Amino acid sequence: MLLNQQEIQALGRVAVLMGGCSAERAVSLRSGQAVLAALQAAGVHAFGLELGADAVAQLSQERPDRAFIALHGRGGEDGSIQGVLEWLQIPYTGSGVLASSLAMDKYKCKQLWQGQGLPTPASCLLSDHMDAEAIVAQLGLPIMVKPAHEGSSLGMSKVHSAAELEQAYQLAVRYDHCILAEAYVQGREFTVSVVGDQVLPVIGLQTPHDFYDYDAKYQAGDTQYLLPCGLDAAKEAQLQALALDAYEAVGCEGWGRVDIMLDQQERPWLLEVNTSPGMTDHSLVPQAAAAAGLDFQQLVLQLLVSARLKTLTAEHWFDSVD
């Protein structure tokens, strides 16, 4: 996206929101700095706002004209900060309160997809009093255990026996009170990004790790990002269409990324949708955008231009009914 000087000035003071209080704070800071540098290089009056526990006061004091959300995890990607921005009438990037909240809750999101007839692996919630043998009988082995409200694969484990289930639960519960057990899909992992109304090229993920964990995402140098993804055109189009259906079912807006497994019978399975994806040097949306001819600066400008309030204010509502 190319903007002239007048259009850039019309964007006003832009706060790039980063940091936050979630377990993904470090990744968010990296995303935020990358976005901030790109906006400033484009001439946007942008500044970084590193949010903490006093985020409401920080935003109330700064009152930017727009907010670019580069927060990940709870507090920044779950509808919380989106609700604050709505109350303060500050247009922001990405999905609104409800879609953000649904996408962040992996279990509720899966229930929504199931209700829409979209394919997603069988799952259940774990508790302190779970019957491990019954869960294995229900889901089979292996099983993926993950916090329902975390991202970046934090607290996630691959379980190969009923005996390992309790240990995996204890790891996950360090991050969340709601723990999801999900049937493992043996096959290949792909991710599909959506920007505006455009579905970007599919990326294939390959890692020597047991699964695509935090280290594989952000630290290891041996993760392979396949772009082109290695699928034929028809199968890639199928994954793109499924990703868009999943994205729209949740009510996502602006941008997002949908993770999909393709099993050994070539059947696709939805894993999750991310409403505030990473924007680091390892991140997938910028890679897919580049393959579609959109460089990083163009990408962040397009996302910023799309920033808006997702609900009517009282003033706007009364205007609409006059």
C-alpha positions in Angstrom: 0.0 0.0 0.0 1.4 3.4 -1.1 0.2 6.5 0.8 0.9 10.1 0.0 2.0 12.6 2.6 -1.5 13.9 3.2 -2.8 10.4 3.8 0.0 9.6 6.2 -0.6 12.8 8.1 -4.3 11.9 8.3 -3.4 8.8 10.3 -2.5 11.1 13.2 -0.6 10.0 16.4 -0.4 6.2 16.3 0.4 4.2 19.4 2.0 0.8 18.7 0.8 -1.2 21.7 3.4 -3.8 22.9 4.6 -5.7 25.9 1.6 -6.3 28.2 1.5 -8.7 31.1 1.1 -12.1 29.4 3.6 -14.9 29.1 4.1 -13.7 25.5 5.5 -10.3 26.6 8.9 -10.8 25.1 7.6 -11.8 21.7 5.2 -8.8 21.8 8.1 -6.4 22.4 9.9 -7.8 19.3 6.7 -7.5 17.2 6.0 -4.0 18.4 9.5 -2.7 17.7 9.4 -4.1 14.2 6.0 -2.5 13.5 7.1 0.8 15.1 10.3 1.0 12.9 8.3 0.3 9.7 5.7 2.9 10.5 8.3 5.6 11.4 10.2 4.8 8.3 7.1 5.4 6.3 6.7 8.9 7.9 3.9 8.0 10.3 3.8 9.9 13.6 4.1 6.6 15.5 5.4 5.9 19.0 5.8 2.8 21.1 3.6 2.3 24.1 4.8 -0.5 26.3 1.8 -1.5 28.3 1.9 -2.9 31.9 -0.6 -3.5 34.6 -1.8 0.2 34.4 -2.6 -0.1 30.6 -6.0 1.7 31.1 -4.3 4.7 32.7 -1.6 4.7 30.0 -4.0 4.8 27.2 -6.2 7.4 28.9 -3.3 9.7 29.3 -1.8 9.2 25.8 -5.1 9.3 23.9 -3.6 8.4 20.5 -5.6 8.8 17.3 -5.1 5.2 16.4 -3.7 2.1 18.0 -1.7 -0.7 16.3 -2.1 -3.8 18.5 1.1 -5.7 18.6 0.2 -7.5 21.9 0.1 -11.3 22.1 -1.7 -13.5 24.6 -4.1 -12.6 27.5 -4.8 -9.0 28.1 -3.9 -8.0 24.5 -5.3 -10.6 22.2 -8.4 -11.8 24.2 -10.7 -8.8 23.8 -9.6 -7.0 27.0 -7.5 -4.2 25.4 -10.0 -4.1 22.5 -12.8 -3.3 25.0 -10.7 -0.5 26.6 -10.0 1.0 23.2 -13.7 0.9 22.4 -14.6 2.7 25.6 -11.9 5.3 24.8 -13.1 5.6 21.2 -9.6 4.9 19.8 -9.7 3.0 16.5 -7.5 -0.1 16.5 -6.2 -2.8 14.3 -7.5 -6.4 14.1 -10.6 -8.1 15.4 -13.1 -6.7 17.8 -13.9 -7.8 21.4 -16.0 -10.9 20.7 -13.9 -12.4 17.9 -10.7 -11.8 19.9 -12.2 -13.4 23.0 -13.5 -16.4 21.0 -10.3 -17.0 19.1 -8.2 -16.8 22.3 -10.3 -19.5 23.9 -9.2 -22.6 22.0 -12.0 -24.8 23.4 -14.8 -22.3 22.7 -13.4 -21.7 19.3 -13.4 -25.4 18.5 -17.0 -25.7 19.7 -18.0 -22.9 17.4 -16.3 -24.5 14.4 -17.9 -27.8 15.2 -21.3 -26.1 15.3 -20.5 -24.7 11.9 -19.6 -28.1 10.6 -15.9 -27.2 10.2 -13.3 -30.0 10.9 -11.3 -29.7 14.1 -9.7 -32.5 16.2 -11.8 -34.1 19.0 -11.0 -32.6 22.4 -12.0 -32.3 26.0 -11.1 -30.2 29.1 -8.8 -31.6 31.8 -9.2 -31.1 35.6 -7.5 -32.2 38.8 -9.9 -35.1 39.1 -9.6 -36.3 35.5 -9.8 -40.0 34.5 -6.7 -40.3 32.4 -7.6 -43.7 31.1 -11.0 -42.6 30.0 -9.5 -39.5 28.2 -7.1 -41.8 26.3 -10.0 -44.0 25.4 -11.9 -41.0 24.1 -9.1 -39.2 22.2 -6.6 -41.9 21.4 -2.8 -41.4 21.6 -0.9 -39.2 21.2 -2.7 -36.3 22.8 -1.8 -32.6 22.7 -2.3 -30.9 26.0 -2.3 -27.1 26.0 -3.5 -24.1 28.0 -6.8 -23.0 26.4 -6.0 -19.3 26.7 -2.3 -19.1 25.7 -0.4 -18.8 22.5 3.1 -19.4 21.1 2.8 -23.1 22.3 3.5 -22.1 25.9 2.8 -24.9 28.4 2.1 -27.3 25.6 3.0 -31.0 25.6 2.6 -34.1 23.4 1.4 -37.0 25.5 2.1 -40.6 24.6 0.5 -42.5 27.5 -2.1 -42.1 30.2 0.7 -41.9 32.7 2.1 -38.7 31.0 -1.3 -36.9 31.1 -1.0 -35.7 34.7 2.5 -34.4 34.2 1.4 -32.5 31.0 -1.6 -31.1 32.9 0.6 -29.8 35.7 2.9 -28.0 33.2 -0.1 -26.4 31.4 -1.8 -25.3 34.6 1.1 -23.1 35.4 -0.1 -20.9 32.5 -3.9 -21.2 32.7 -6.8 -22.6 34.7 -8.5 -24.0 31.6 -6.6 -26.9 30.0 -7.4 -28.5 26.7 -6.6 -32.1 25.6 -6.8 -32.6 21.9 -6.5 -35.6 19.6 -3.1 -35.5 17.9 -3.2 -35.3 14.1 -0.4 -37.2 12.5 0.6 -35.3 9.3 1.8 -32.0 8.0 1.2 -28.6 9.5 0.3 -25.5 7.5 -0.7 -21.9 8.3 -2.9 -19.6 6.3 -2.9 -15.8 6.7 -5.7 -13.4 6.0 -5.1 -9.7 5.5 -8.2 -7.6 4.7 -10.2 -9.6 2.3 -7.2 -11.3 0.8 -6.2 -14.9 1.7 -2.4 -15.1 1.4 -0.3 -18.1 0.1 -0.2 -21.1 2.4 3.0 -21.8 4.4 4.1 -25.3 5.2 5.9 -25.8 8.5 8.6 -28.4 9.1 10.6 -28.9 12.4 12.8 -31.7 13.8 11.1 -31.0 17.1 8.4 -33.3 18.3 5.9 -30.5 17.5 6.0 -26.8 16.5 6.8 -25.6 20.0 7.9 -22.2 21.4 11.6 -23.0 20.7 10.8 -24.0 17.1 8.8 -20.8 16.6 11.1 -18.2 18.0 14.6 -19.6 18.9 15.6 -22.6 16.8 17.4 -22.1 13.5 16.3 -25.5 12.1 12.6 -24.8 11.5 11.7 -24.8 7.8 9.1 -22.5 6.3 7.9 -23.9 3.0 6.8 -21.2 0.6 5.5 -22.4 -1.8 4.0 -24.8 0.6 4.5 -28.0 -1.4 0.9 -28.7 -2.1 -0.7 -28.8 -5.5 -2.8 -25.8 -6.5 -6.2 -27.5 -5.8 -5.2 -28.6 -2.3 -3.7 -25.2 -1.4 -6.9 -23.6 -2.6 -8.9 -26.0 -0.3 -6.8 -25.0 2.7 -7.2 -21.3 1.9 -11.0 -21.7 1.6 -11.2 -23.6 4.9 -9.1 -21.0 6.6 -11.3 -18.2 5.4 -14.4 -20.1 6.5 -12.9 -20.6 10.0 -11.8 -16.9 10.2 -15.2 -15.6 9.2 -17.1 -18.0 11.5 -15.3 -16.5 14.5 -16.0 -13.0 13.2 -12.4 -12.0 12.7 -11.6 -8.7 11.0 -8.5 -6.9 9.7 -6.1 -9.8 9.7 -5.4 -13.1 11.3 -3.7 -16.5 10.8 -5.3 -19.9 10.8 -3.3 -23.0 11.7 -4.3 -26.3 10.0 -3.1 -29.9 10.0 -3.3 -32.2 7.0 -3.5 -35.8 8.1 -2.1 -38.8 6.3 -5.3 -39.2 4.4 -5.0 -35.6 3.2 -7.9 -34.4 5.3 -7.6 -30.9 6.8 -8.1 -30.2 10.5 -8.4 -26.7 12.1 -6.2 -26.1 15.1 -6.7 -22.4 16.0 -7.0 -18.9 14.7 -4.7 -16.1 15.8 -6.1 -12.5 15.8 -2.8 -10.7 16.7 -0.1 -12.8 15.0 3.6 -12.3 15.5 5.5 -9.6 13.5 9.0 -10.8 14.4 11.8 -11.9 12.1 10.4 -15.5 12.4 6.8 -14.5 11.9 4.6 -16.1 9.3 2.2 -13.4 8.2 5.0 -11.1 6.9 6.5 -14.1 5.0 3.1 -14.9 3.4 2.5 -11.2 2.6 5.9 -10.9 0.9 5.1 -13.9 -1.2 1.9 -12.0 -2.3 4.0 -8.9 -3.2 3.4 -7.0 0.0 6.5 -5.9 1.8 6.6 -5.4 5.6 6.1 -1.7 5.5 3.2 -2.0 3.1 1.7 -4.7 5.3 1.8 -2.6 8.5 0.4 0.5 6.7 -2.5 -1.6 5.3 -3.3 -2.9 8.7 -3.1 0.6 10.2 -5.4 2.1 7.6 -7.9 -0.6 8.4 -8.0 0.4 12.1 -11.5 1.3 13.3 -13.9 1.1 16.1 -15.9 -2.1 16.0 -19.0 -0.9 17.9 -21.1 2.2 17.8 -20.7 4.7 20.5 -23.8 6.1 22.1 -23.4 9.3 20.2 -23.2 7.4 16.9 -26.1 5.2 17.9 -28.4 8.1 18.6 -27.4 9.7 15.3 -28.3 6.5 13.5 -31.8 6.4 14.9 -32.6 10.0 14.5 
